[in-house]
Amino acid sequence: MANYRLSNSADEDFENIFIYGVRRFGLRQAEQYAEGLEARFEQIAELPSLYPAADHIKPGYRLSVYISHTIYYRADEHEV
């Protein structure tokens, strides 16, 4: 498994997405969505060039859309 690390801001966003999901859709759905996001993070770490460049946002970044959220990331030789 490849390594990925969420920035402090992304980690906070992830928590807020989960909390919102629990309040709006219930615990089960929020857990499923969070698991799906985590699976996407792992996929990005394994295949970082799978998704398109987002140089128009910030040079060196890529993006992946997961249902209602867009994940912006950058990869180096050791982690995403």
Phi and psi in radians as a Rosetta constraint file:
Dihedral C 1 N 2 CA 2 C 2 CIRCULARHARMONIC -1.355 0.35
Dihedral N 2 CA 2 C 2 N 3 CIRCULARHARMONIC 2.846 0.35
Dihedral C 2 N 3 CA 3 C 3 CIRCULARHARMONIC -1.670 0.35
Dihedral N 3 CA 3 C 3 N 4 CIRCULARHARMONIC 2.464 0.35
Dihedral C 3 N 4 CA 4 C 4 CIRCULARHARMONIC -2.417 0.35
Dihedral N 4 CA 4 C 4 N 5 CIRCULARHARMONIC 2.696 0.35
Dihedral C 4 N 5 CA 5 C 5 CIRCULARHARMONIC -2.435 0.35
Dihedral N 5 CA 5 C 5 N 6 CIRCULARHARMONIC 2.257 0.35
Dihedral C 5 N 6 CA 6 C 6 CIRCULARHARMONIC -1.490 0.35
Dihedral N 6 CA 6 C 6 N 7 CIRCULARHARMONIC 2.421 0.35
Dihedral C 6 N 7 CA 7 C 7 CIRCULARHARMONIC -1.165 0.35
Dihedral N 7 CA 7 C 7 N 8 CIRCULARHARMONIC 2.878 0.35
Dihedral C 7 N 8 CA 8 C 8 CIRCULARHARMONIC -0.991 0.35
Dihedral N 8 CA 8 C 8 N 9 CIRCULARHARMONIC -0.749 0.35
Dihedral C 8 N 9 CA 9 C 9 CIRCULARHARMONIC -1.117 0.35
Dihedral N 9 CA 9 C 9 N 10 CIRCULARHARMONIC -0.762 0.35
Dihedral C 9 N 10 CA 10 C 10 CIRCULARHARMONIC -1.161 0.35
Dihedral N 10 CA 10 C 10 N 11 CIRCULARHARMONIC -0.662 0.35
Dihedral C 10 N 11 CA 11 C 11 CIRCULARHARMONIC -1.114 0.35
Dihedral N 11 CA 11 C 11 N 12 CIRCULARHARMONIC -0.730 0.35
Dihedral C 11 N 12 CA 12 C 12 CIRCULARHARMONIC -1.130 0.35
Dihedral N 12 CA 12 C 12 N 13 CIRCULARHARMONIC -0.733 0.35
Dihedral C 12 N 13 CA 13 C 13 CIRCULARHARMONIC -1.045 0.35
Dihedral N 13 CA 13 C 13 N 14 CIRCULARHARMONIC -0.756 0.35
Dihedral C 13 N 14 CA 14 C 14 CIRCULARHARMONIC -1.044 0.35
Dihedral N 14 CA 14 C 14 N 15 CIRCULARHARMONIC -0.792 0.35
Dihedral C 14 N 15 CA 15 C 15 CIRCULARHARMONIC -1.080 0.35
Dihedral N 15 CA 15 C 15 N 16 CIRCULARHARMONIC -0.759 0.35
Dihedral C 15 N 16 CA 16 C 16 CIRCULARHARMONIC -1.161 0.35
Dihedral N 16 CA 16 C 16 N 17 CIRCULARHARMONIC -0.635 0.35
Dihedral C 16 N 17 CA 17 C 17 CIRCULARHARMONIC -1.079 0.35
Dihedral N 17 CA 17 C 17 N 18 CIRCULARHARMONIC -0.754 0.35
Dihedral C 17 N 18 CA 18 C 18 CIRCULARHARMONIC -1.118 0.35
Dihedral N 18 CA 18 C 18 N 19 CIRCULARHARMONIC -0.841 0.35
Dihedral C 18 N 19 CA 19 C 19 CIRCULARHARMONIC -1.043 0.35
Dihedral N 19 CA 19 C 19 N 20 CIRCULARHARMONIC -0.805 0.35
Dihedral C 19 N 20 CA 20 C 20 CIRCULARHARMONIC -1.032 0.35
Dihedral N 20 CA 20 C 20 N 21 CIRCULARHARMONIC -0.768 0.35
Dihedral C 20 N 21 CA 21 C 21 CIRCULARHARMONIC -1.066 0.35
Dihedral N 21 CA 21 C 21 N 22 CIRCULARHARMONIC -0.721 0.35
Dihedral C 21 N 22 CA 22 C 22 CIRCULARHARMONIC -1.085 0.35
Dihedral N 22 CA 22 C 22 N 23 CIRCULARHARMONIC -0.831 0.35
Dihedral C 22 N 23 CA 23 C 23 CIRCULARHARMONIC -1.144 0.35
Dihedral N 23 CA 23 C 23 N 24 CIRCULARHARMONIC -0.682 0.35
Dihedral C 23 N 24 CA 24 C 24 CIRCULARHARMONIC -1.540 0.35
Dihedral N 24 CA 24 C 24 N 25 CIRCULARHARMONIC -0.655 0.35
Dihedral C 24 N 25 CA 25 C 25 CIRCULARHARMONIC -2.142 0.35
Dihedral N 25 CA 25 C 25 N 26 CIRCULARHARMONIC -0.164 0.35
Dihedral C 25 N 26 CA 26 C 26 CIRCULARHARMONIC 1.739 0.35
Dihedral N 26 CA 26 C 26 N 27 CIRCULARHARMONIC 2.807 0.35
Dihedral C 26 N 27 CA 27 C 27 CIRCULARHARMONIC -1.063 0.35
Dihedral N 27 CA 27 C 27 N 28 CIRCULARHARMONIC -0.813 0.35
Dihedral C 27 N 28 CA 28 C 28 CIRCULARHARMONIC -1.039 0.35
Dihedral N 28 CA 28 C 28 N 29 CIRCULARHARMONIC -0.823 0.35
Dihedral C 28 N 29 CA 29 C 29 CIRCULARHARMONIC -1.157 0.35
Dihedral N 29 CA 29 C 29 N 30 CIRCULARHARMONIC -0.690 0.35
Dihedral C 29 N 30 CA 30 C 30 CIRCULARHARMONIC -1.103 0.35
Dihedral N 30 CA 30 C 30 N 31 CIRCULARHARMONIC -0.702 0.35
Dihedral C 30 N 31 CA 31 C 31 CIRCULARHARMONIC -1.133 0.35
Dihedral N 31 CA 31 C 31 N 32 CIRCULARHARMONIC -0.729 0.35
Dihedral C 31 N 32 CA 32 C 32 CIRCULARHARMONIC -1.099 0.35
Dihedral N 32 CA 32 C 32 N 33 CIRCULARHARMONIC -0.734 0.35
Dihedral C 32 N 33 CA 33 C 33 CIRCULARHARMONIC -1.142 0.35
Dihedral N 33 CA 33 C 33 N 34 CIRCULARHARMONIC -0.765 0.35
Dihedral C 33 N 34 CA 34 C 34 CIRCULARHARMONIC -1.085 0.35
Dihedral N 34 CA 34 C 34 N 35 CIRCULARHARMONIC -0.725 0.35
Dihedral C 34 N 35 CA 35 C 35 CIRCULARHARMONIC -1.108 0.35
Dihedral N 35 CA 35 C 35 N 36 CIRCULARHARMONIC -0.668 0.35
Dihedral C 35 N 36 CA 36 C 36 CIRCULARHARMONIC -1.135 0.35
Dihedral N 36 CA 36 C 36 N 37 CIRCULARHARMONIC -0.728 0.35
Dihedral C 36 N 37 CA 37 C 37 CIRCULARHARMONIC -1.087 0.35
Dihedral N 37 CA 37 C 37 N 38 CIRCULARHARMONIC -0.775 0.35
Dihedral C 37 N 38 CA 38 C 38 CIRCULARHARMONIC -1.093 0.35
Dihedral N 38 CA 38 C 38 N 39 CIRCULARHARMONIC -0.684 0.35
Dihedral C 38 N 39 CA 39 C 39 CIRCULARHARMONIC -1.098 0.35
Dihedral N 39 CA 39 C 39 N 40 CIRCULARHARMONIC -0.673 0.35
Dihedral C 39 N 40 CA 40 C 40 CIRCULARHARMONIC -1.146 0.35
Dihedral N 40 CA 40 C 40 N 41 CIRCULARHARMONIC -0.721 0.35
Dihedral C 40 N 41 CA 41 C 41 CIRCULARHARMONIC -1.004 0.35
Dihedral N 41 CA 41 C 41 N 42 CIRCULARHARMONIC -0.768 0.35
Dihedral C 41 N 42 CA 42 C 42 CIRCULARHARMONIC -1.137 0.35
Dihedral N 42 CA 42 C 42 N 43 CIRCULARHARMONIC -0.701 0.35
Dihedral C 42 N 43 CA 43 C 43 CIRCULARHARMONIC -1.102 0.35
Dihedral N 43 CA 43 C 43 N 44 CIRCULARHARMONIC -0.760 0.35
Dihedral C 43 N 44 CA 44 C 44 CIRCULARHARMONIC -1.056 0.35
Dihedral N 44 CA 44 C 44 N 45 CIRCULARHARMONIC -0.740 0.35
Dihedral C 44 N 45 CA 45 C 45 CIRCULARHARMONIC -1.106 0.35
Dihedral N 45 CA 45 C 45 N 46 CIRCULARHARMONIC -0.662 0.35
Dihedral C 45 N 46 CA 46 C 46 CIRCULARHARMONIC -1.272 0.35
Dihedral N 46 CA 46 C 46 N 47 CIRCULARHARMONIC -0.681 0.35
Dihedral C 46 N 47 CA 47 C 47 CIRCULARHARMONIC -2.328 0.35
Dihedral N 47 CA 47 C 47 N 48 CIRCULARHARMONIC 1.200 0.35
Dihedral C 47 N 48 CA 48 C 48 CIRCULARHARMONIC -1.085 0.35
Dihedral N 48 CA 48 C 48 N 49 CIRCULARHARMONIC -0.433 0.35
Dihedral C 48 N 49 CA 49 C 49 CIRCULARHARMONIC -1.545 0.35
Dihedral N 49 CA 49 C 49 N 50 CIRCULARHARMONIC 0.075 0.35
Dihedral C 49 N 50 CA 50 C 50 CIRCULARHARMONIC -1.120 0.35
Dihedral N 50 CA 50 C 50 N 51 CIRCULARHARMONIC -0.570 0.35
Dihedral C 50 N 51 CA 51 C 51 CIRCULARHARMONIC -1.818 0.35
Dihedral N 51 CA 51 C 51 N 52 CIRCULARHARMONIC 2.772 0.35
Dihedral C 51 N 52 CA 52 C 52 CIRCULARHARMONIC -1.247 0.35
Dihedral N 52 CA 52 C 52 N 53 CIRCULARHARMONIC 2.710 0.35
Dihedral C 52 N 53 CA 53 C 53 CIRCULARHARMONIC -1.155 0.35
Dihedral N 53 CA 53 C 53 N 54 CIRCULARHARMONIC 2.608 0.35
Dihedral C 53 N 54 CA 54 C 54 CIRCULARHARMONIC -2.167 0.35
Dihedral N 54 CA 54 C 54 N 55 CIRCULARHARMONIC 0.757 0.35
Dihedral C 54 N 55 CA 55 C 55 CIRCULARHARMONIC -1.055 0.35
Dihedral N 55 CA 55 C 55 N 56 CIRCULARHARMONIC -0.416 0.35
Dihedral C 55 N 56 CA 56 C 56 CIRCULARHARMONIC -1.207 0.35
Dihedral N 56 CA 56 C 56 N 57 CIRCULARHARMONIC -0.366 0.35
Dihedral C 56 N 57 CA 57 C 57 CIRCULARHARMONIC -1.562 0.35
Dihedral N 57 CA 57 C 57 N 58 CIRCULARHARMONIC -0.931 0.35
Dihedral C 57 N 58 CA 58 C 58 CIRCULARHARMONIC -2.795 0.35
Dihedral N 58 CA 58 C 58 N 59 CIRCULARHARMONIC 2.217 0.35
Dihedral C 58 N 59 CA 59 C 59 CIRCULARHARMONIC -0.946 0.35
Dihedral N 59 CA 59 C 59 N 60 CIRCULARHARMONIC 2.360 0.35
Dihedral C 59 N 60 CA 60 C 60 CIRCULARHARMONIC 1.574 0.35
Dihedral N 60 CA 60 C 60 N 61 CIRCULARHARMONIC -0.088 0.35
Dihedral C 60 N 61 CA 61 C 61 CIRCULARHARMONIC -1.686 0.35
Dihedral N 61 CA 61 C 61 N 62 CIRCULARHARMONIC 2.739 0.35
Dihedral C 61 N 62 CA 62 C 62 CIRCULARHARMONIC -2.217 0.35
Dihedral N 62 CA 62 C 62 N 63 CIRCULARHARMONIC 2.964 0.35
Dihedral C 62 N 63 CA 63 C 63 CIRCULARHARMONIC -2.442 0.35
Dihedral N 63 CA 63 C 63 N 64 CIRCULARHARMONIC 2.616 0.35
Dihedral C 63 N 64 CA 64 C 64 CIRCULARHARMONIC -2.402 0.35
Dihedral N 64 CA 64 C 64 N 65 CIRCULARHARMONIC 2.243 0.35
Dihedral C 64 N 65 CA 65 C 65 CIRCULARHARMONIC -1.621 0.35
Dihedral N 65 CA 65 C 65 N 66 CIRCULARHARMONIC 2.219 0.35
Dihedral C 65 N 66 CA 66 C 66 CIRCULARHARMONIC -2.108 0.35
Dihedral N 66 CA 66 C 66 N 67 CIRCULARHARMONIC 1.854 0.35
Dihedral C 66 N 67 CA 67 C 67 CIRCULARHARMONIC 0.860 0.35
Dihedral N 67 CA 67 C 67 N 68 CIRCULARHARMONIC -1.675 0.35
Dihedral C 67 N 68 CA 68 C 68 CIRCULARHARMONIC -1.815 0.35
Dihedral N 68 CA 68 C 68 N 69 CIRCULARHARMONIC 0.063 0.35
Dihedral C 68 N 69 CA 69 C 69 CIRCULARHARMONIC -2.251 0.35
Dihedral N 69 CA 69 C 69 N 70 CIRCULARHARMONIC 2.595 0.35
Dihedral C 69 N 70 CA 70 C 70 CIRCULARHARMONIC -1.899 0.35
Dihedral N 70 CA 70 C 70 N 71 CIRCULARHARMONIC 2.251 0.35
Dihedral C 70 N 71 CA 71 C 71 CIRCULARHARMONIC -1.770 0.35
Dihedral N 71 CA 71 C 71 N 72 CIRCULARHARMONIC 2.118 0.35
Dihedral C 71 N 72 CA 72 C 72 CIRCULARHARMONIC -1.812 0.35
Dihedral N 72 CA 72 C 72 N 73 CIRCULARHARMONIC 2.342 0.35
Dihedral C 72 N 73 CA 73 C 73 CIRCULARHARMONIC -2.629 0.35
Dihedral N 73 CA 73 C 73 N 74 CIRCULARHARMONIC 2.866 0.35
Dihedral C 73 N 74 CA 74 C 74 CIRCULARHARMONIC -2.367 0.35
Dihedral N 74 CA 74 C 74 N 75 CIRCULARHARMONIC 2.633 0.35
Dihedral C 74 N 75 CA 75 C 75 CIRCULARHARMONIC -2.180 0.35
Dihedral N 75 CA 75 C 75 N 76 CIRCULARHARMONIC 2.508 0.35
Dihedral C 75 N 76 CA 76 C 76 CIRCULARHARMONIC -2.151 0.35
Dihedral N 76 CA 76 C 76 N 77 CIRCULARHARMONIC -2.970 0.35
Dihedral C 76 N 77 CA 77 C 77 CIRCULARHARMONIC -1.262 0.35
Dihedral N 77 CA 77 C 77 N 78 CIRCULARHARMONIC -0.206 0.35
Dihedral C 77 N 78 CA 78 C 78 CIRCULARHARMONIC -1.950 0.35
Dihedral N 78 CA 78 C 78 N 79 CIRCULARHARMONIC -0.541 0.35
Dihedral C 78 N 79 CA 79 C 79 CIRCULARHARMONIC -2.792 0.35
Dihedral N 79 CA 79 C 79 N 80 CIRCULARHARMONIC 2.925 0.35
